[in-house]
């Protein structure tokens, strides 16, 4: 399974996942380490089958997916790292939680020509600031992109050609 990101979206003001990851997550060693652990976990334990996130044996994965990650104090803490977005058909959310900030990356699963998780948007929630609308908007856009890829065959528009596709190896 591959982990990829869309390469552009000029039609909305959300930050695409690759920019969020490179300019925010990877700039913080703690967040970068947890992000790499999540990517490794997804790549090693799961596959995409029939447009669903599945365990390596082919059974549908039980969501939310949990993993122990180190907090900023170095202690292991059980975290929900992947869940399905409520009221969305195809959108999932990668979750990383700090004390007051909550990092989110929205994605959909793809198995039309190869198995992949396609990350779309990234953003940070802060305690006390309600941005449910951002999550819903990102979920709606992600569902739209997924359908545009599957139904209209616009894969290259969103993820770029093979040479320019953004991939995460973990």
MOBEL-V690665 format. One record per residue. N is the residue number from 1. SS is DSSP state (a for helix, b for strand, c for the rest). NEAR is the number of other C-alpha atoms within 10 Angstrom. Layout:
n=N ss=SS near=NEAR
n=N ss=SS near=NEAR
This chain:
n=1 ss=c near=17
n=2 ss=b near=17
n=3 ss=b near=20
n=4 ss=b near=20
n=5 ss=b near=25
n=6 ss=c near=24
n=7 ss=c near=20
n=8 ss=c near=17
n=9 ss=c near=16
n=10 ss=c near=7
n=11 ss=c near=7
n=12 ss=c near=11
n=13 ss=c near=7
n=14 ss=c near=17
n=15 ss=c near=16
n=16 ss=b near=23
n=17 ss=a near=24
n=18 ss=a near=23
n=19 ss=a near=16
n=20 ss=a near=19
n=21 ss=a near=21
n=22 ss=a near=12
n=23 ss=a near=11
n=24 ss=c near=16
n=25 ss=a near=19
n=26 ss=a near=16
n=27 ss=a near=11
n=28 ss=c near=11
n=29 ss=a near=10
n=30 ss=a near=16
n=31 ss=a near=21
n=32 ss=a near=16
n=33 ss=a near=15
n=34 ss=a near=20
n=35 ss=a near=22
n=36 ss=a near=15
n=37 ss=a near=16
n=38 ss=a near=22
n=39 ss=a near=16
n=40 ss=a near=15
n=41 ss=a near=15
n=42 ss=a near=21
n=43 ss=a near=19
n=44 ss=a near=12
n=45 ss=a near=13
n=46 ss=b near=18
n=47 ss=b near=25
n=48 ss=b near=23
n=49 ss=b near=18
n=50 ss=c near=13
n=51 ss=c near=15
n=52 ss=b near=17
n=53 ss=b near=25
n=54 ss=b near=17
n=55 ss=b near=17
n=56 ss=c near=15
n=57 ss=c near=10
n=58 ss=c near=14
n=59 ss=c near=13
n=60 ss=b near=16
n=61 ss=c near=17
n=62 ss=c near=11
n=63 ss=c near=13
n=64 ss=c near=14
n=65 ss=b near=16
n=66 ss=b near=15
n=67 ss=b near=16
n=68 ss=b near=15
n=69 ss=b near=21
n=70 ss=b near=16
n=71 ss=c near=18
n=72 ss=c near=11
n=73 ss=c near=7
n=74 ss=c near=9
n=75 ss=c near=10
n=76 ss=b near=12
n=77 ss=b near=10
n=78 ss=b near=12
n=79 ss=b near=17
n=80 ss=b near=17
n=81 ss=b near=23
n=82 ss=b near=22
n=83 ss=b near=17
n=84 ss=b near=19
n=85 ss=c near=18
n=86 ss=c near=11
n=87 ss=c near=10
n=88 ss=c near=13
n=89 ss=c near=14
n=90 ss=c near=21
n=91 ss=c near=25
n=92 ss=b near=26
n=93 ss=b near=24
n=94 ss=b near=20
n=95 ss=b near=20
n=96 ss=b near=21
n=97 ss=b near=19
n=98 ss=c near=13
n=99 ss=c near=9
n=100 ss=c near=9
n=101 ss=b near=13
n=102 ss=b near=14
n=103 ss=b near=21
n=104 ss=b near=22
n=105 ss=b near=23
n=106 ss=b near=27
n=107 ss=b near=30
n=108 ss=b near=23
n=109 ss=b near=22
n=110 ss=b near=23
n=111 ss=c near=17
n=112 ss=c near=15
n=113 ss=c near=7
n=114 ss=c near=10
n=115 ss=c near=18
n=116 ss=b near=22
n=117 ss=b near=23
n=118 ss=b near=24
n=119 ss=b near=27
n=120 ss=b near=30
n=121 ss=b near=26
n=122 ss=b near=25
n=123 ss=b near=20
n=124 ss=b near=16
n=125 ss=b near=17
n=126 ss=b near=14
n=127 ss=c near=11
n=128 ss=c near=8
n=129 ss=b near=7
n=130 ss=c near=9
n=131 ss=c near=14
n=132 ss=a near=10
n=133 ss=a near=9
n=134 ss=a near=15
n=135 ss=a near=20
n=136 ss=a near=16
n=137 ss=a near=14
n=138 ss=a near=26
n=139 ss=a near=27
n=140 ss=a near=18
n=141 ss=a near=20
n=142 ss=a near=24
n=143 ss=a near=20
n=144 ss=a near=14
n=145 ss=a near=23
n=146 ss=a near=25
n=147 ss=a near=14
n=148 ss=a near=15
n=149 ss=a near=18
n=150 ss=a near=14
n=151 ss=a near=10
n=152 ss=a near=10
n=153 ss=c near=12
n=154 ss=c near=15
n=155 ss=a near=18
n=156 ss=a near=14
n=157 ss=a near=15
n=158 ss=a near=19
n=159 ss=a near=21
n=160 ss=c near=16
n=161 ss=c near=12
n=162 ss=c near=9
n=163 ss=c near=6
n=164 ss=c near=10
n=165 ss=c near=14
n=166 ss=b near=17
n=167 ss=b near=18
n=168 ss=b near=13
n=169 ss=c near=11
n=170 ss=c near=14
